[in-house]
Amino acid sequence: MPIIVDIDIMLARRKMQVGVLAERIGITPANLAVLKNGRAKAVRFATLEALCDVLECQPGDLLRWEPGPEADASEA
């Protein structure tokens, strides 16, 4: 998937555990794991806002796009 989720990087920078972050943003640790492992199909802006608030970062610190093999194939 070309969208990369960097929540683990921000957690490490803030020296915060996943359970603490989940509690502070108001979602279950299981749902946060789905998001941080890149298995989520969507993210609500309210959740993204809460992540940015708690982690004191910008959305671009949490999400980035990297071209994948399908992007290369469409250029051919």
N, C-alpha and C positions, 0 to 999 in steps of 0.2 A: 504494500500500500504506500503510495507516495506521500501521505500525510504522516509525519513523525511526531509523536507526543513525547515531550521532554519533561514531564512532571517529576520523574526520578531525579533529574539533574537539579531542579529547583528544590526538591526535598533535601537533597544532599547539601546544597548551598545554605539552606536555612537550618540544617541539622534538625529536621523534623521527621517524625515517624508517620507512616501512612495512616495509622489509626487516629492519630491526633489531627491530621489534616482532614480526614473524612468527618470526624466529629465537628470540627470548626466550620466546615462548609455545609454540613447538614445532609450528607449522603452516607450510605452504608459503605464499609470498607470493601465489600464485594463489588459494588458499583464503581467505586474509585479504581479498583484493580482492573476492571474491564476498560475503563477510560485510559488509564496510564499504560496499559499493555497494548494499546492500539486496536482493541477489538470492538470499540464502540462504533456504531453507525452514525451517530450524531451526538452533539453536545448542546445543551441549552445555554443560551446567553447568560441566564441567571447563574448557572453552575460555573461558567467560565469567569464571570464577574467575581463570584465568591472565591474561586481559586486565585485570581489575580489579587484580590483584596488580602486574603490570608497570607499568600506567598510574597506579597509586595512586589509584583512584577507586571509585565505587559503580556497581552495574549501571544505576541510573537516570541516570548520567552518560553512558552509552553507548547506551541504548535509551529511546525515548519513543514514546507513542502520540498520534496526531493523527487525529481523525475524518475520514473520507474521504466521497466522494459516496455510497457504499453505506450509510454510517451515517445520512446525512440521508434517504435513500429509505426506510429501515426505520421512521423516525419518522412518515412521512406516512400 
